[in-house]
Amino acid sequence: MKESLNKKDIIGGYLSRFMSLCSGIITLPLILRTLSEDEIAFNYILISLMSIVALFDLGFAPQFSRNFAFIFGGSQELVRIGLPLKSSNKINFQLLYQLIESAKLLYLGLSIAVAIILCTFGTLYVYDFTDKFTLINNAGYLWLLFSISVILDFYYRFYTPMLFGSGQIASANIIEILATSIKIVVLIVLLLIGFGLWGVVLSNFIRIIIVRILSYKIFYTRQMKASLNKFYGLRFSRIDILKILWPNAKRALVVSVATYVSTQLITILAGAYLSKSDVASYGLLVQLVGVITALSMSISNSMNPIYSILRVQNNRLKIMENFYFSLGTFLGIYFIGIIFLIYIVPSLLIIIKSNAVLPSMKIMFIYLIYKFLENQHCICSSYLTTKNKIIDFESATIVGVCNLIVQWGVISHIDCGLMGLVIIQAIIPLFYPNWKWPYEVCKEFGVKYRILIVNSCITCFSKMKRDIHF
């Protein structure tokens, strides 16, 4: 099994993120130019609603990914919390079959729940935001197709944890590259011929279908099918399997909800209380910083299954090397992205005659610092959870509740615009998660924070130079 990311994983990971982000970077000028301000705002509302749907996963996705990695790393058992003690150099296909079947049952039930919520509360919200579906042409039909695509994507959500857990990181990246390339072409064509928001929704629907079909074909090879079919019809309690995963899943759910409240709910609140131009401006900033974040955290996100495998093998030195490399790539790419966003993007928006503009430089600066600290502590807390124990749910709950109460109070009673909301987001996490989880990683590695940063930069540069021949 993998002990680190190879060239194909690294290059494929960045190409995957690049292509995924290109659907925003390449098409963003067209979207900003061809869509009205109201349509741009509605598009950002749809993006935020998609992040709400992700919460219905109930925290199971990372648990499935981690336990798939444990099984492919030789684990012979599933444990509620902590690392499995029984291991072997062979894959336990019966245990793998049980975990896959349990995932299918879970996501079937959850996708039905998602469908009910979207058709009721989601429809009511969109109905109100679009002024009874009159503010934007065909808003009701757009919402219907968007809902169908989200439900289908959610039902087959467990394929990604299976691919990453089995070590097929490069294959998962290739699937994303192909699907996103097709999405970009379709979106550009549809925007140019005047489809507007229909182009955005249709192209996303097509990407979802392609990703899920190819994921199935890549994972279920002839050999994999033969190994799993031996246990077809095996009687076991899927609920018991899910009960094993639930203790960590419910903690991960709390963290996901709290993170959403702290980072994404503001767009929904802004849509209810602020002007459409403010929503579009803030949504543009969030999207562009999201591009930087996705690129900078690509290696870190791909590394978690490998951490899980290495923990089963008790390979501490390789764990530290991989962590230093992932943190180093984040630092380098994030700060390059900041420079590009501050000094290049505003001029580009003028050139393309964008109908939405970025917020003031002060708002951007505060938001960028806030996202850096958040991303850094997320990398650290995500690494710590590979011990099969969710450690940050208490602090995430407190931060999320505080953000919700304060943000709602400010946006509904005080006219402070986006500046007040961004400042609130930035200040509250400083009291605990921003420093706590980097500190815990430093304590585990036995180093000070500055040594952690220095080692990360050195390891990143050395590895990139050696493996990719920079």
N, C-alpha and C positions, 0 to 999 in steps of 0.2 A: 504493500500500500504506500501511498504518497507520504513523504516526510517533509516536503516543501513544494512550493510552486515551481514548475519548470518553465522553460522559455515559452512553450505553447500556451501554458496557463496564463503567464504574465502578459504576453502580447495579445493573446485572445481575449483576456479580461479587459485590457484597455481598448481594443478594437470594439468589443461588445459594448462597453460603456460609451465609447465615442459614437458608435452608430446609434445607440439608444438616445444619446443626447443630441445627435444630429437631427433627430426628428423634431427637436426643439430649436437647435441652433440654426440649421439650414432653413427650416420652414418658418421660424419665428418672424423674419422680416416680411414674408408673404402674409402670415397671419395678422401681424400688426398693421399691414397696409390694406389688406382686403376685407378684414372684419371691422365692423363698427365698434365704437367704444363699449356699447352695451353687450355686443357679442363677445368681445374680449373679456369683459367682466364675467359673463356667463360661463365662458370656457374655464376661467380660473375657479369658479364655483364648482364646476364639474370635477376638476382635478382635486379639489379639497374633499368633495363627497366621496371620491374614490379612496382617499386615505381613511375616511370614516369606515368604509366597507371593510378595509383591511383589519379593522379591530374585531370584526366578527370571527376572525380566525381563533379567537379566545386564547392566543398565546401558544397554540399547538405547533405552528410551522417550525420555529427554531428547535422545539423538542424533537420533532420528527427528524429534522436534519441532523441533530446531534446524535440521536439514537441510531439512525441509519449509518452514520460514520462509525459509531461504536461497533455495530454488527460487522461492517465491512473491515473494521480493524481487528476483528477476531473475538469480540465479546460474545459470550454464550448465555447472557442473561440481560434483562432489562431491570433497572433499579430506579426507585423513586427519586432519590437525591444522592449525589455523590457518584464516584466512578465505579463501574462494574468490576468485581473481583475475579469472576470466572472468565478466562480468556483462552484463546487457542490461535493457531496459525491458519485455521480453516474458517470459512464463512458458514454460519449456522443458517441454512436456507429455510428451515422450518420457522425459526424466529423471524427471519426476514419476511416470509410469507404472512405471518400473523400480524406483523407491524404494517405491511402494505394494506391488507384487508381491513384493518382497524382504521387506517387513514381514509380509505374509501367510504366507510360507513360514516365517519365523522363529518367529512366534507359534503356528503350528500345531505345530511341533516342541516348543516350550517348554511348551505346554498339555498335551501328552501326558506330558511329564516331570513336570509338576505333578500330574497325575492319579495317576501311579504313586507319587509321594512321599506324597500325601495318603492314598491307599488302604493304604499300608504303615506308614511311620513315624508319620504323623499319627494313624492309627487306633490304633496301639499306645499313643501318648501319651494320647489321650483315654480309651482303655480303662482305663489305669492311673489317670488323674485322677478318673474317675467310678466307681472301684472296680468294675471289670468291668461298666460300663454300668448299675449298680444304684443309684448315688447319686442320679441324676436320671432321672425317668420318660422312656422313649423316647430315651435319650441316643444310642443307636446310630443310630436313624432321623434324629434331629436332625443328627447328624454327617454322615450321607449326603447330606441335602438341602443342608446348608451346603457340603459339598465340591463338589457339582454346580454350585452358584451361583458359587463361587470359580473353578472351571475355565472356565465359560462367560465370566465377566467377564474372565479372563486372556486367553482366545483372541482376543477382540475389543478388546484393550487399545490397539491402534494407532490406533483411531478418534479418541481424544482428541488425540494429537499432530497428526493431520491437520487437525482443526478449528482448533486453536490456531495451528498453523503457517501455515494459510491466512488467518489474520486473522479467522476467524469466532468471535471470543471471545464476543460477545453471544449468538449462537445456541447455543453450547455451554452458556452460563449458563442460557438459557431451558430447555434440555433438562433440566438438573439441577434447576431449580426445579419443573418439571412432575412429573418422576419422583419427586422427594423428597416433594412434596405428596401424591402418591398413596400413597407408602410410609407417611407419617405417619398418614393416614386409616386405611389397612389395619391398621397396627400398633396404633393405639388401639382400633379395633373388636375385633381379635383378643384383645388383653389384657383388655378389659372383659368379653368373653364367656368368659374363662378358658382361652385357648389357651397362656398362659405363654410359654416359650421358642419354641414353634412360631410364635407371632406375630412374634417378632424375626427368625427365620430366613426365614419365608415372605415377609414384607414386604420384606426385603432382596433376595430372589430376584426379586420382581416389579419392584423398582426397576432392577435390573441389566438385565432384559429390555427395559424401556422405554427406558433410556438408549442401549443399543446399536442398537435399531431406529431411533430418531429420529436418532441420529448418522449412520447410513447415509443416511437420506433427506435430511438437511441437506447433507451433503458432496457426495453424488452427484446434483447437479442435472442437468437435461437437457443443459445446455451442457457441464458437466464430463464427463458420460458420453460425449457426442459427441467431445470432445477426446481422451479417453483411449482410446476404442474404436478409434481410428485405429491404435493400436499393439498391439491385441489379437493375441496369437499371436507377438509379437516375440520372437525368440530372443536371449537374453542370459544371462549368468551371474549369478544371484541371489547366489550365494556371493561373487562378486567385489565386489558392492555391499556385502554385509555385512562383508567384509574391510576395506573403506574405513572403515566405522563402528566396527569392533572396537577399534582402539587407544584411542579415547576411551571406548568402551563398557566395556572391561575396567577402566579407571580409575574410571569411574562406579560399576561393580559393587563395586569395593573400597570406595569411599566409602559406598555403600548398606549393605553388610554391616557395615562399621565403625560406621555411624550406628545401625543396628539393634541391634548388640551394646551400644552405649553408651546407648541409650535404651529399647529395647523388650524386650530379652532379660531384663531384670530381672523383668518380670511372669511370664515362664515360670519363672525361677528361684524367684521367690516362691511360685508355685503348687506347686513341688516341695518347698520347705523350710519355708515359713511357714504360719501358720494361715489358714483360709478367710476369717476376718474381716479379717486383715491384707491379704490379696490383694484383697478387696472394697474396703477402705478406700483402698489405694494405687491400685487401678484407677479408683475414683471421682475421685481427685485428677488422675490422668493424663487422664481423659476431659474433665474440666472445664477444665483448663489447655489441653487440645487444642482446645477450643472457642474459647478466647481466642486461641490461636496461629493457628488457621485464619482467624478474622476479621481479625486484625491483619496477616496476611501475604497476604491476598487479592490486593491490588494488586500486590505484589511477584511473586507466582507468575504472574499474568497478563502481567506486563511482559516476561518473558524472550524470547518470540518477537519482540517489538518491538525489543529490544536487538539481536537477531541481524540483523534487517532493516536497522536503522540502522548497524550495523557494516559491512554490505555497501555501504551508501551513504556511509560515512565521515562521519556526522553527529554529531560529538562533543558539540556544545552541547545537542542534543536528548537525547542519551544521559544527560548529567549532569542535565538537568532532570527526566527521567523517574525517574532513580535517587533524586534528592532527594525527589521526591513519594512514591515507594514506601516509602522508609525513614521519612519523616515520618508516613505513615499507620500504619505499624507501631508507632512509638513512642507515638502518641496512643491508639490502640485498646488496645494491650497494657496500659498503665498504668491505663486506665479499667477494664479487665477485672480487674486485680489488686484494685483497690478493691472491686469488686462481689463477687469471690470471698471476700475476707477478711471483709467486714462484712455482706454480705447473705445469701450462700449458706448458712452454718451455720444461720441462723434458718429459712430455707426448708426445710431438711432436717428440722428439728424439726416444722414445721407439717405436712409431708406424711407424717410418721411413717416416715421412711426406715429400711430394715433395714440400711443401710450408712452409715457416718459418715466424715467427712474426718479425716485424720491430725491430729496436734497442730499448733499454730500455728508452732512452730519448724521442723518438717518442711516445712510449706507454704511458709514464708518462704524457706528454703534452696532448695527446688525451684523456686520462682518466679524467683529470681535466676538460678539455673542455666539455666532455659529462656529467660530474656531474653537472656543472653549467647550461648546456642546459636542462637537464632533470628536474632540480629543477625549473627553470623558466617556463618550459612547464607545470609542475604540477600546478603551481600557475596561469598561464594564462588560462589553461583549466578550472580550478575552476571558475575563474572570468567570463568566457563566459557562465556559467550556469545562469547568469542574462539575457540571451537571447540577448546579445550584444557583438559583437566581438571587443575586445579592443586593440589588438596588431597588426593590419594589417599594420599601417603606419610604425612602427619600423621594422616589419618583412620584409617589402618591401625594406627599406633602407639597412638593413643588407644583404638581399639576393642579391641586385644589387651590393653592394660593394664586396661581396664575389665572385660573378660571374666575375666581371671585374678584380679584383686583382688576383684571382686564374688562370684565363685564361692568364693574362699577365705574371705571374710568371712561369707557367708550359710551356708556349710556347716560352718564350724569355730568361728565366734564368734557368740554370742547378743547381737547388737546391734540387732535389729529393723530397722524401716524407716529409722530415723535414720542408721544406718551406711551403708546402701545409697545413700541420697540424697546424703550427704556425699561418698561416693566418686565418684558421677556428676558432682557439681559441681566437685570439685577437679581431676581429671585434665585436662579440656579447658583449664583456665586456663594450662597450661604452653605451649600453642601456638595452637590454632585460634581460641580466644576473642579473642585480640588480633591474630593474624597477618593475617587476611583483611580486617578493617576497616582495618588499617594499609595493606594493598596498594591498597585502593580510595582511601584518602586520598592515597597516593603517585601513583596514576594521575590523580587530579583536581587534584593540586597544592595540597591544603589540609590543615590540621591536623584532628584528630578533633573538637575542639569546634566548629570551623567547619562540618564535615560535618553535625553534629547541628543546629546553628543554621540552616544553609541548608535542611536537610531540613524542619524545622518551619515555616520561613517559606514555602518553596515549597508545602508541603502546604496550609497555611492559605490562601494566595493562590489556588491552583488550585481548591480546593474551593469557595471563596467565588465565584470567577469562573464556574466551569463548572456548579456545582450550585446556585448562588445561595443559599448558607447565610446 
